[in-house]
Amino acid sequence: MRSMRENDSEEKLIFERSRPGRIGYSLPPCDVPATPKENLIPAYMLRKEGLAFPEVYEVDVIRHYTALSRRNFGVDNGFYPLGSCTMKYNPKVNEDVARYPGFAKIHPYQPEESVQGALELMYTLQQDLAGITGMDAITLQPAAGAHGEWTGLMMIRAYHESRGEQRTKVIVPDSSHGTNPASASVAGFQAVTIPSTAKGMVDLDALRAAVGEDTAALMLTNPNTLGLFEEHIVEIADIVHQAGGLLYYDGANSNAILGITRPGDMGFDVVHLNLHKTMSTPHGGGGPGAGPVGVKQRLIPFLPEPLVVKNDQGHYAIIGSRTENHGSEGTGSPVSTHSIGRVKAFYGNFGILVRAYAYIRSFGSDGLRQVSEDAVLNANYMMKRLAPHYNMPYPEQRCKHEFVMSGSSLVPYGVRTLDVAKRLLDFGYHPPTIYFPLNVEECIMIEPTETESKETLDSFVDVMIAIAKEAKATPELLHNAPYTTPVTRLDETGAARKPVLNCTCG
């Protein structure tokens, strides 16, 4: 087992490095007549006192911020087993492709004739994602997963309204991602929660009792957030469709099914994909992301505009009733009067789309299937090794790309899941997701992804086993962990109720 560098905590503030008279730049003498700033800027806009900037050499600045950057944790410098997030390594070839001048230096207002390559990429990506998901058409506009959820729900709402139906409720399982009920609310629906069975599946009887004439949709991910495949998905789809509702697929867990099964074949009508998860584009740090949405045939008229299309002459064009005419003749023609309109400026986060295209094309259909098979294998291997040391709420079932376990067996020793997560930091690991899903007591959710080696998995598992043993032998050790990080155990209640929102430096 390894430990973090303890001297990381010794890094000073940039103001503590400051010494009077030090500068980080040198400019030549001014070769034009100087004009007093009072002649250029109104007096009321001028500061009465100078700014309290730190006075440091250039090398001080570089070393300070480089040291801070080493405190950041990401997939390039460590294992990131964050369940439900698919924090996989991002191949650098995707970054190279996204930086090609033909992609990186174009502008969305250029004439279509000058960006045919970019339009071809988007059109081809639409076709690829439609094939992967079993959908009939794709929009690339949504900027992230939750944005994709809202977009899909707005199309569902428009579909029902076009039929003269006022359906007001969206059903979500109790293990669903929190964005599901939130997106339903933002889209103007009421979220209705139904329980899971003891096996972690959708309770079919509860679903039958919940559906009715007011049901707009069921939001579901498969495998679900417990890492389990909904065995009765076809029956679930029939129950919802017979009530007149639609099925929405939350694509957060798509890394488990690539090339194996497709939401469209399960009975789903709408699906979003998280390209920043499944298709290995940069993830975290505030974005950008991409959450393309696919639909079945009956929902195509409601897709956001503009759309990228290909005509009989092999020319790629942008069409839509709500897009400005900045390209060749014909751009701006309507696709459908039922479209929900634009949901993102231009055509989505193009740089992320390029990376996803490169990822898909690098692997091909067989490679994508292996991605999911390896992810599932890694998760089941870890679950098997950890089973003797932590509670497994669903011991008789194989997981898919992720699994949940519980720290409840450590509670009698005075140790909770939070303590386990904090202790992991001392060994240089980012903790897995904890306390989600909410229907598993003291939940720990682990997703290894397909990019990690057996050595990495074994090292992490060994640490988790060691922590479980520590919890039973010396529980007080875990209560104050971590010990070696720049910031140790925080008073989380105090931080939440009495946050310090400003800082006076200098």
LOLONU-671651 format. One record per residue (C-alpha): x, y, z; residue number from 1. Coordinates in Angstrom, 2 decimals, m for minus. Layout:
<recs>
X	Y	Z	resi
X	Y	Z	NUM .
...
</recs>
This chain:
<recs>
X	Y	Z	resi
0.00	0.00	0.00	1 .
1.20	3.48	m0.79	2 .
0.79	6.82	0.94	3 .
0.49	10.37	m0.36	4 .
3.48	12.71	m0.05	5 .
3.18	14.33	3.36	6 .
5.11	17.45	2.33	7 .
2.27	18.41	m0.04	8 .
0.63	20.05	2.97	9 .
3.61	22.42	3.37	10 .
2.86	24.48	0.22	11 .
2.56	28.15	1.17	12 .
0.01	30.66	m0.07	13 .
1.17	32.81	m2.97	14 .
0.93	35.82	m0.61	15 .
3.27	34.08	1.84	16 .
5.84	33.79	m0.95	17 .
5.64	37.53	m1.58	18 .
8.69	39.73	m0.94	19 .
8.75	43.53	m1.55	20 .
10.35	44.51	m4.83	21 .
10.14	41.17	m6.60	22 .
8.60	41.11	m10.09	23 .
7.81	38.39	m12.59	24 .
8.29	40.39	m15.80	25 .
10.50	43.05	m17.38	26 .
9.22	45.51	m19.97	27 .
11.34	47.78	m22.20	28 .
11.19	51.56	m21.67	29 .
8.06	53.17	m23.10	30 .
8.84	54.58	m26.57	31 .
5.75	56.82	m26.86	32 .
4.76	59.88	m24.81	33 .
3.25	58.84	m21.49	34 .
m0.27	60.00	m20.67	35 .
m1.35	60.22	m17.04	36 .
m4.10	57.75	m16.26	37 .
m6.17	60.62	m14.81	38 .
m6.44	61.98	m18.37	39 .
m7.84	58.72	m19.66	40 .
m10.06	57.41	m16.85	41 .
m12.65	59.37	m14.85	42 .
m11.51	60.07	m11.31	43 .
m14.43	58.22	m9.73	44 .
m13.31	55.01	m11.49	45 .
m9.74	55.18	m10.21	46 .
m8.65	53.26	m7.12	47 .
m7.62	55.25	m4.09	48 .
m5.24	52.47	m3.01	49 .
m3.15	50.05	m5.04	50 .
m4.07	46.40	m5.49	51 .
m2.63	43.99	m2.95	52 .
m0.94	41.76	m5.49	53 .
1.79	39.38	m4.31	54 .
5.30	40.38	m5.30	55 .
7.04	37.28	m6.63	56 .
9.48	36.13	m9.29	57 .
8.23	34.22	m12.32	58 .
9.81	31.01	m11.05	59 .
7.90	31.40	m7.75	60 .
4.63	31.66	m9.64	61 .
5.39	28.61	m11.78	62 .
6.47	26.43	m8.87	63 .
3.55	27.51	m6.69	64 .
0.83	26.74	m9.20	65 .
2.55	23.60	m10.44	66 .
2.59	22.35	m6.85	67 .
m1.11	23.14	m6.52	68 .
m1.89	21.33	m9.77	69 .
m0.34	18.17	m8.34	70 .
m3.05	18.17	m5.71	71 .
m5.71	17.75	m8.39	72 .
m6.88	14.18	m8.79	73 .
m7.89	12.87	m12.20	74 .
m7.89	9.82	m14.43	75 .
m4.41	10.64	m15.71	76 .
m2.76	10.22	m12.32	77 .
m4.86	7.73	m10.40	78 .
m7.67	5.19	m10.16	79 .
m11.09	6.86	m10.10	80 .
m13.70	4.24	m9.04	81 .
m16.59	6.71	m8.88	82 .
m19.74	4.62	m9.25	83 .
m22.37	5.83	m11.71	84 .
m19.90	8.27	m13.30	85 .
m17.71	6.08	m15.57	86 .
m14.47	7.94	m14.95	87 .
m12.44	6.11	m17.56	88 .
m9.06	7.10	m18.97	89 .
m9.29	9.36	m22.03	90 .
m7.04	8.21	m24.92	91 .
m4.80	11.07	m25.97	92 .
m5.30	10.37	m29.66	93 .
m8.83	11.78	m29.21	94 .
m7.28	15.00	m27.93	95 .
m4.96	15.16	m30.94	96 .
m7.86	14.74	m33.37	97 .
m9.90	17.46	m31.63	98 .
m6.97	19.84	m32.13	99 .
m6.72	19.38	m35.89	100 .
m6.92	22.89	m37.40	101 .
m9.92	21.86	m39.52	102 .
m11.85	21.20	m36.32	103 .
m10.29	23.55	m33.78	104 .
m10.07	26.71	m35.90	105 .
m13.46	26.83	m37.60	106 .
m16.46	28.97	m36.71	107 .
m20.13	27.93	m36.75	108 .
m21.02	30.97	m38.87	109 .
m18.78	29.87	m41.74	110 .
m20.51	28.96	m45.04	111 .
m21.48	25.28	m45.22	112 .
m19.18	24.75	m48.20	113 .
m16.15	25.59	m46.04	114 .
m17.01	23.19	m43.17	115 .
m18.17	20.09	m45.01	116 .
m15.72	17.92	m43.05	117 .
m17.09	19.06	m39.69	118 .
m20.68	18.59	m40.87	119 .
m19.82	15.12	m42.19	120 .
m18.36	14.23	m38.79	121 .
m21.53	15.34	m36.99	122 .
m23.78	13.57	m39.48	123 .
m21.75	10.34	m39.22	124 .
m21.72	10.58	m35.42	125 .
m25.51	10.91	m35.47	126 .
m25.72	7.71	m37.52	127 .
m23.23	5.88	m35.29	128 .
m25.06	6.82	m32.08	129 .
m28.39	5.83	m33.63	130 .
m26.94	2.41	m34.43	131 .
m25.40	1.98	m30.98	132 .
m28.64	2.87	m29.17	133 .
m31.19	1.38	m31.56	134 .
m32.81	4.76	m32.15	135 .
m34.02	6.24	m35.45	136 .
m32.62	9.77	m35.15	137 .
m30.22	11.73	m32.95	138 .
m29.75	15.34	m31.88	139 .
m26.23	16.35	m30.83	140 .
m27.22	19.64	m29.23	141 .
m27.59	18.88	m25.49	142 .
m24.54	19.91	m23.47	143 .
m24.62	17.18	m20.79	144 .
m26.61	14.30	m19.35	145 .
m29.14	16.32	m17.34	146 .
m29.56	18.68	m20.29	147 .
m30.25	15.62	m22.43	148 .
m32.82	14.40	m19.92	149 .
m34.64	17.73	m20.03	150 .
m34.49	17.77	m23.84	151 .
m35.94	14.27	m24.06	152 .
m38.71	15.09	m21.60	153 .
m39.61	18.26	m23.50	154 .
m40.00	16.16	m26.65	155 .
m42.16	13.69	m24.72	156 .
m44.27	16.57	m23.46	157 .
m44.63	18.01	m26.97	158 .
m45.57	14.58	m28.32	159 .
m48.41	14.11	m25.83	160 .
m49.66	17.68	m26.31	161 .
m49.73	17.18	m30.10	162 .
m52.16	14.33	m29.47	163 .
m54.36	16.50	m27.27	164 .
m53.28	14.68	m24.10	165 .
m52.34	16.43	m20.85	166 .
m50.11	13.86	m19.16	167 .
m48.53	15.28	m16.02	168 .
m46.58	12.52	m14.28	169 .
m43.15	10.94	m14.81	170 .
m42.40	7.71	m12.93	171 .
m38.91	7.12	m11.50	172 .
m37.56	4.18	m9.45	173 .
m36.33	4.85	m5.91	174 .
m32.79	4.00	m7.07	175 .
m32.80	6.52	m9.91	176 .
m30.24	9.26	m10.45	177 .
m31.25	12.47	m8.72	178 .
m31.27	14.27	m12.04	179 .
m34.26	12.18	m13.16	180 .
m36.91	13.67	m10.85	181 .
m35.18	17.06	m11.09	182 .
m35.34	17.05	m14.90	183 .
m38.98	15.95	m14.77	184 .
m39.79	18.87	m12.48	185 .
m37.98	21.40	m14.68	186 .
m39.85	20.05	m17.71	187 .
m43.15	20.70	m15.95	188 .
m43.97	17.18	m14.77	189 .
m44.66	15.68	m11.36	190 .
m42.20	12.94	m10.40	191 .
m43.71	9.77	m8.95	192 .
m41.30	7.41	m7.16	193 .
m41.87	3.64	m7.12	194 .
m39.96	1.16	m4.90	195 .
m37.46	m1.50	m5.88	196 .
m37.84	m5.16	m5.00	197 .
m35.58	m7.04	m2.60	198 .
m33.57	m8.03	m5.68	199 .
m32.99	m4.41	m6.65	200 .
m35.35	m4.45	m9.64	201 .
m38.37	m2.35	m10.56	202 .
m41.40	m3.54	m8.60	203 .
m43.81	m4.51	m11.40	204 .
m46.87	m4.42	m9.17	205 .
m45.96	m0.93	m7.97	206 .
m45.42	0.14	m11.58	207 .
m48.83	m1.19	m12.63	208 .
m50.42	0.69	m9.76	209 .
m48.61	3.93	m10.67	210 .
m49.32	4.12	m14.42	211 .
m52.50	5.65	m15.76	212 .
m53.94	8.22	m18.14	213 .
m51.75	10.89	m16.58	214 .
m48.47	8.96	m17.11	215 .
m46.18	10.76	m19.54	216 .
m43.11	8.55	m19.16	217 .
m41.02	6.19	m17.08	218 .
m37.38	7.24	m16.64	219 .
m35.07	4.27	m16.24	220 .
m31.46	3.26	m16.76	221 .
m30.59	m0.33	m17.57	222 .
m28.50	m1.66	m15.95	223 .
m29.91	0.34	m13.07	224 .
m28.01	2.39	m10.53	225 .
m27.42	m0.73	m8.43	226 .
m25.43	m2.16	m11.33	227 .
m28.11	m4.77	m12.04	228 .
m29.82	m5.47	m15.36	229 .
m33.60	m5.12	m15.27	230 .
m34.56	m8.66	m16.24	231 .
m38.20	m7.73	m16.92	232 .
m37.47	m4.74	m19.14	233 .
m39.74	m5.95	m21.97	234 .
m42.65	m6.35	m19.55	235 .
m41.87	m2.95	m18.04	236 .
m42.03	m1.39	m21.51	237 .
m45.36	m3.10	m22.22	238 .
m46.89	m1.82	m18.97	239 .
m45.93	1.78	m19.71	240 .
m46.86	1.67	m23.40	241 .
m50.25	0.11	m22.71	242 .
m50.98	3.07	m20.44	243 .
m50.07	5.45	m23.27	244 .
m46.76	6.55	m21.74	245 .
m43.25	6.53	m23.19	246 .
m39.98	5.05	m21.93	247 .
m36.98	7.30	m21.32	248 .
m33.51	5.73	m21.07	249 .
m31.01	7.44	m18.80	250 .
m27.75	6.67	m20.61	251 .
m25.43	7.13	m17.62	252 .
m24.80	3.37	m17.47	253 .
m24.35	2.72	m21.18	254 .
m20.76	1.59	m20.61	255 .
m22.20	m1.79	m19.62	256 .
m24.12	m2.56	m22.81	257 .
m22.14	m1.34	m25.84	258 .
m22.48	m3.86	m28.66	259 .
m24.39	m6.26	m26.39	260 .
m27.89	m4.80	m26.22	261 .
m29.58	m1.53	m27.22	262 .
m32.19	0.63	m25.47	263 .
m34.23	0.74	m28.67	264 .
m34.47	m3.05	m28.65	265 .
m35.61	m3.04	m25.01	266 .
m38.62	m0.84	m25.82	267 .
m37.28	2.63	m25.00	268 .
m38.58	5.58	m27.02	269 .
m36.02	8.20	m25.99	270 .
m32.41	7.86	m24.84	271 .
m29.61	10.20	m23.91	272 .
m25.92	9.33	m23.90	273 .
m23.20	10.89	m21.78	274 .
m20.35	11.19	m24.26	275 .
m18.15	12.46	m21.42	276 .
m18.71	9.10	m19.70	277 .
m19.27	6.31	m22.20	278 .
m17.33	7.72	m25.15	279 .
m14.27	8.66	m23.11	280 .
m14.19	12.42	m23.55	281 .
m12.94	14.72	m20.75	282 .
m15.05	14.42	m17.62	283 .
m15.28	16.63	m14.58	284 .
m14.00	20.07	m13.74	285 .
m17.19	21.75	m14.87	286 .
m17.30	20.53	m18.45	287 .
m17.89	20.81	m21.22	288 .
m19.82	17.60	m21.72	289 .
m22.21	16.30	m24.33	290 .
m25.55	14.53	m23.94	291 .
m26.94	13.60	m27.39	292 .
m30.54	12.40	m27.41	293 .
m31.95	9.69	m29.65	294 .
m35.60	9.08	m30.45	295 .
m37.79	6.53	m32.17	296 .
m39.61	7.39	m35.38	297 .
m42.75	8.88	m33.84	298 .
m40.72	11.48	m31.94	299 .
m38.54	12.66	m34.85	300 .
m40.84	15.64	m35.63	301 .
m40.14	17.00	m32.13	302 .
m36.33	16.96	m32.34	303 .
m34.49	20.21	m31.61	304 .
m33.37	22.19	m34.62	305 .
m31.13	22.79	m36.47	306 .
m30.23	19.32	m37.74	307 .
m27.30	18.16	m39.86	308 .
m28.50	16.31	m42.96	309 .
m27.01	14.85	m46.14	310 .
m28.64	15.43	m49.53	311 .
m28.67	13.24	m52.61	312 .
m25.56	14.95	m53.98	313 .
m23.54	14.03	m50.88	314 .
m23.59	17.63	m49.61	315 .
m23.98	18.16	m45.87	316 .
m26.29	20.93	m44.74	317 .
m27.82	22.48	m41.65	318 .
m31.59	22.76	m41.74	319 .
m34.19	23.96	m39.31	320 .
m36.94	26.53	m39.02	321 .
m35.22	28.27	m36.13	322 .
m31.66	28.60	m37.43	323 .
m30.22	31.68	m39.10	324 .
m29.21	31.43	m42.75	325 .
m25.42	31.64	m42.52	326 .
m24.61	28.90	m44.98	327 .
m25.49	27.90	m48.50	328 .
m28.87	28.44	m50.12	329 .
m31.52	26.29	m48.51	330 .
m30.25	26.55	m44.95	331 .
m33.04	27.63	m42.65	332 .
m35.76	25.58	m44.33	333 .
m38.16	24.04	m41.80	334 .
m37.90	20.43	m40.72	335 .
m41.06	20.30	m38.63	336 .
m43.50	22.72	m37.08	337 .
m43.52	20.43	m34.00	338 .
m39.83	20.93	m33.13	339 .
m39.17	21.98	m29.54	340 .
m36.66	24.48	m30.95	341 .
m33.02	25.07	m30.23	342 .
m31.72	23.83	m26.86	343 .
m28.04	24.79	m27.28	344 .
m26.16	27.47	m29.17	345 .
m25.15	26.28	m32.63	346 .
m24.94	22.44	m32.81	347 .
m23.68	21.29	m29.40	348 .
m20.22	21.16	m27.84	349 .
m18.39	20.38	m31.05	350 .
m14.98	19.60	m29.53	351 .
m16.53	16.89	m27.36	352 .
m18.33	15.46	m30.39	353 .
m15.03	15.19	m32.26	354 .
m13.48	13.24	m29.40	355 .
m16.45	10.87	m29.23	356 .
m16.28	10.32	m33.00	357 .
m12.58	9.46	m32.74	358 .
m13.28	7.07	m29.86	359 .
m16.03	5.20	m31.70	360 .
m14.04	4.98	m34.92	361 .
m10.93	3.79	m33.10	362 .
m12.74	0.84	m31.51	363 .
m15.28	m0.15	m34.13	364 .
m18.25	m2.34	m33.30	365 .
m16.21	m5.29	m31.99	366 .
m14.01	m3.02	m29.89	367 .
m16.97	m1.27	m28.29	368 .
m18.42	m4.62	m27.28	369 .
m15.09	m5.55	m25.69	370 .
m15.14	m2.24	m23.79	371 .
m18.35	m3.29	m22.06	372 .
m17.31	m6.89	m21.56	373 .
m14.07	m5.81	m19.89	374 .
m15.88	m3.24	m17.71	375 .
m18.33	m5.91	m16.54	376 .
m15.52	m8.40	m15.92	377 .
m13.55	m5.89	m13.84	378 .
m16.57	m5.01	m11.71	379 .
m17.48	m8.63	m11.00	380 .
m13.87	m9.47	m10.12	381 .
m13.70	m6.66	m7.57	382 .
m17.10	m7.53	m6.12	383 .
m16.05	m11.16	m5.64	384 .
m12.83	m10.21	m3.83	385 .
m14.54	m7.68	m1.55	386 .
m17.54	m9.86	m0.69	387 .
m15.97	m11.48	2.42	388 .
m15.16	m8.07	3.92	389 .
m18.21	m5.89	3.20	390 .
m21.94	m6.57	3.02	391 .
m23.23	m7.33	m0.47	392 .
m26.95	m6.44	m0.65	393 .
m27.48	m8.58	m3.77	394 .
m25.06	m11.51	m3.29	395 .
m26.79	m13.91	m5.64	396 .
m26.67	m11.62	m8.67	397 .
m23.89	m10.76	m11.06	398 .
m23.35	m7.05	m11.49	399 .
m22.72	m5.24	m14.75	400 .
m20.18	m2.41	m15.04	401 .
m20.54	m1.32	m11.39	402 .
m21.70	m2.75	m8.09	403 .
m22.93	m1.61	m4.70	404 .
m21.84	m2.90	m1.33	405 .
m22.49	m1.70	2.19	406 .
m20.33	m0.61	5.10	407 .
m23.11	m1.57	7.53	408 .
m21.05	m4.49	8.88	409 .
m18.58	m1.93	10.27	410 .
m21.20	0.15	12.08	411 .
m21.08	m2.05	15.25	412 .
m17.42	m1.05	15.54	413 .
m18.30	2.65	15.36	414 .
m17.17	3.04	11.74	415 .
m19.34	4.34	8.92	416 .
m18.97	4.41	5.17	417 .
m17.84	8.04	5.35	418 .
m14.90	6.98	7.53	419 .
m13.89	4.34	4.97	420 .
m13.99	6.93	2.18	421 .
m11.87	9.39	4.17	422 .
m9.31	6.73	5.04	423 .
m8.90	5.84	1.35	424 .
m7.46	9.31	0.77	425 .
m4.44	8.43	2.90	426 .
m3.52	5.76	0.35	427 .
m3.83	8.07	m2.66	428 .
m7.17	6.79	m3.94	429 .
m10.21	8.80	m4.86	430 .
m13.11	7.29	m2.87	431 .
m15.96	5.60	m4.70	432 .
m19.47	7.04	m4.63	433 .
m20.97	6.74	m1.14	434 .
m24.53	6.88	0.23	435 .
m25.99	6.44	m3.26	436 .
m28.32	4.88	m4.22	437 .
m30.31	5.88	m1.19	438 .
m32.11	2.55	m0.87	439 .
m28.92	0.73	0.24	440 .
m27.84	1.40	3.83	441 .
m24.27	2.74	4.18	442 .
m23.93	2.34	0.43	443 .
m20.59	2.18	m1.41	444 .
m20.81	2.18	m5.21	445 .
m17.72	1.14	m7.18	446 .
m17.16	1.36	m10.94	447 .
m13.69	0.32	m12.13	448 .
m14.27	0.85	m15.92	449 .
m12.51	m1.19	m18.58	450 .
m9.32	0.89	m18.68	451 .
m7.82	m0.36	m15.42	452 .
m5.38	m3.27	m15.15	453 .
m5.72	m6.22	m12.80	454 .
m2.78	m4.84	m10.79	455 .
m4.64	m1.58	m10.20	456 .
m7.82	m3.39	m9.21	457 .
m5.93	m5.67	m6.81	458 .
m4.09	m2.75	m5.23	459 .
m7.34	m0.90	m4.56	460 .
m9.07	m4.02	m3.24	461 .
m6.12	m4.73	m0.92	462 .
m6.46	m1.25	0.56	463 .
m10.23	m1.65	1.01	464 .
m9.66	m4.96	2.81	465 .
m6.98	m3.40	5.02	466 .
m9.35	m0.56	5.93	467 .
m12.08	m3.05	6.87	468 .
m9.61	m4.78	9.18	469 .
m8.52	m1.43	10.67	470 .
m12.17	m0.60	11.34	471 .
m12.53	m3.66	13.52	472 .
m9.15	m3.49	15.25	473 .
m8.59	0.28	15.68	474 .
m11.81	2.11	14.75	475 .
m10.57	5.36	16.28	476 .
m7.93	5.49	13.53	477 .
m10.65	5.94	10.91	478 .
m12.60	8.57	12.84	479 .
m10.00	11.28	12.17	480 .
m8.79	10.19	8.72	481 .
m7.37	11.41	6.43	482 .
m4.00	12.27	7.94	483 .
m1.68	12.87	4.97	484 .
m3.77	15.14	2.74	485 .
m3.30	18.95	2.58	486 .
m6.68	19.32	4.31	487 .
m7.58	16.74	6.94	488 .
m10.99	15.81	8.37	489 .
m13.39	18.73	8.14	490 .
m16.33	19.64	10.31	491 .
m18.85	18.97	7.53	492 .
m21.85	20.10	9.56	493 .
m20.15	23.36	10.43	494 .
m19.04	23.88	6.84	495 .
m22.60	23.42	5.62	496 .
m24.27	25.61	8.25	497 .
m21.58	28.25	8.74	498 .
m19.70	28.47	5.45	499 .
m16.88	30.99	5.02	500 .
m17.74	32.62	1.71	501 .
m15.08	35.32	1.53	502 .
m11.41	35.69	2.25	503 .
m9.31	38.79	2.86	504 .
m5.79	38.15	1.64	505 .
m2.65	40.25	1.63	506 .
</recs>
